[in-house]
């Protein structure tokens, strides 16, 4: 028996479930991109996409059981038969339940000036043009860890400025903003995601979930080897 919260087909917005009926006839490829359009900071520290991909999109993520489960939920939600059952079943039959999409991204932890592409998504099977943007709901959750990493870096720059003016050495900089936010998070998952984003810039943490997420959903070997908790 699958868990509802692990069903990719239910991890989207309601309106996207009907998009497969709205694309122009003959559509074969949908190519989408994600960018930071601007905000408080001139640059973005991109982080968190690897977790989303590894948690939700790797391997056989579509099964007949999950299709039936999603169909039942959407039938009750819409009170109509709008779910793309045939499209998802095609993915099971043609691709063994694996998603025919290509995702390209800048390296995690990279500092990118806003108004630049951070990652792109496109379908690799012309029959699955509808799949690209149904994944958007999950993929844009990258903004949370990216925002944490970006804000954390800005704070590190401020700390570094005054540390340079007042201290004999900069050696302690990686430990000058310690994460003790586990108890204030909305869930263990958010603590792990946000806490590991902070570790892009600093090495001190009491948030064990951050260490676990960094280990099991690593973005780089360097990040894991440099983690320290005291």
N, C-alpha and C positions, 0 to 999 in steps of 0.2 A: 504494500500500500504506500503510495507516494505521499509526501507532505505537501499541502497546498502552497506553503510559502517557498517551496523549491520548484514550483512549476513556472518555467519561463513564460509560458503563454498567458499566465495571469499577472505577470510582472510588467504591466503596461497601462497606459491610460485608456479609458473606455472608448474615446473617439477614434483611437488608432485601430481598434478592432474592426472598424467598418471601412478603413481606408482601402482595403484590397478591392473594393467595389467601385472606387472613385478614380483610380488611375486611368489616364487616356488609353484607349485600345492600342495595342502594339508596344506598350512600355516593356522594356527588357532590362534596363539598368537604372538603378537609383543610386546616386553618389552624393553622400552628405558629408559636411565638414563641421567641426566644432572650433570656435574661437572665443577668446575673451574680447569683448567689444570695448572694454575700458572700465574705469572705476577709480577707486581710491589710490591704487598703485600703478605706476607706469609699466610694470612687468608682472608676469604671472609665473609662479613656480608650479609647473605641471606635475601632478602626482595623483595616483590612485586608480588609474585605468587597469593596471595588471590585476588588481584584486577583483574588479568587476568581471573581467574576462575569465579569470580562473575560477571564480565562484559560480558564474552563471552560464558561460558560453563555451566551455571546453568539453569535448567528448560528446557522448550521446545524451543530449539534454531534452530531446523530444521523443516521446514514446506513445504508443497507442493508449496506454493507461492515462497518461497525462492529457492527451487529446480529449478523451472521453470526460475527464474531470473538468477541463476548461469548457468544453461544450455545455456541460450541465450548469456550470456557474453563469456563463454568458446567456444561456437561454432564460434563466431566472432574472438576470440583471436587465436584459433588454426586453424581455417578454416577446422575443422574436428570434428567428434563426439567422443571425448576422455573422456568427463566428466562421472564420475561414478554415473549416475542417478539412476540406480537400487540399488546401495549400500546405497545411501542417502535415497531413498524411503523406503528401508527396515527399516531404523532407525525410520522413521515416523510411519510405520505400526506396527513394532514389539515393539518399545520403546516409542511411543508417541512423537517422536521428541527429546527425551533426549539422551545424549551421553553415550553409554555403555563403559565407561573408568574408570579406577581407578588411582588416582594420590596420591602418598604418598610423604611427604616432611619433612625436618627438620623444626623446628619452625621458624617463621619469626622473624628476628632480631638476630638469632643465629650466633655466630662467629664460622666458620668452616675452619679448615686448608685446603689449596687447595689440589687437587687430592683426594677429598672425594665426595661421591654422595650427591647432594643437594635435588634432587627429582627424582621420577621415574613415568613412565606412562605406562599403559598396557590396552589393550582392555579386556572387560569382556564378550563379545559375540564372539564366534569363527568365526562368519560370518563377523565380523567387524575388522578383523586383519589389514586392510588397514587404519583404522582410527587413530591409535596411532601416526604415524609419519606425518600425514597430519596436525596434531595440533602443530607440532614443531615450525612452523613459528611464531605463536602467543606466545607460551610458552617461547621461547628464548628471547622474549622482557623483560623477568625478569632480563636480564643482565643490563639494564639501571638503574632501581632502586637499584639493588644490587651493581652496581659500585658506585652510589652516596652514598649509606649507608657505603660502605667499605672505600671510600675516606674520608667521613665525620668523620668516627671513627678514622682514622689515624691522621687527623688534630686535633681531640679532644685529642689524646694522646700527641701530641706535645704541645698543649696549656696547658694541665694538668701538663706536666713536668716543664714548666717555671712558671706556676702559683704557683706550690708548692715551687719553689725556691724564688719567689719574693713577694708572697702575704701572708697575715695572715690567710686566710681561703680559702677553695676550693668551698664554697657555690655558688659562681657565675659562676662556670664552665658551667652549662647547657645553659647559655646565652652568652657565649663568642664568638660564631660564628653565627651571626644572618643572616637569609635567607631573601634577598631582590631580589630574582632572577626571580620573576614573569614576569617582563617586558622583560627579556632577553630570555625567553623560546620560543620554536617554536610553542607552542599551549597551550591552557588552560589545556588540558590533560597532557602534558608533565610537566607543572608546578605543577599539582596536584600529579603526580606520583613521580617526582624527589623531590619535596618539602616535601612530606610525608616521603620519604626515609631519608631525612636529619633529620627529627624529631625523627628518631630512636635513634639519638645520642644527639641532642640538643632540647631545648624547645622554642627558640625564632624564630619567623617568621613573616614576613609581607605578605607572600604568602597565601592569603585566600583560594586559590584552594587546597593547601596542607591540610588545616584544614578540608575542605569539603570532600576531598578524604579519609582522615583518619576516618572521621565520617561514611561515607556511605559504605566504603570498609575497615572496621577495621581489623587490624591484631591482636589486643589485646585491652582489656578494659583498661589496665594500660596506654597504649599509649594515648588513648583519654583523660583520666582523667588528665594526666600530661601536656597536651598541654597548652601553654600560649603564648599570643601575646601582645606586648606592643610597 
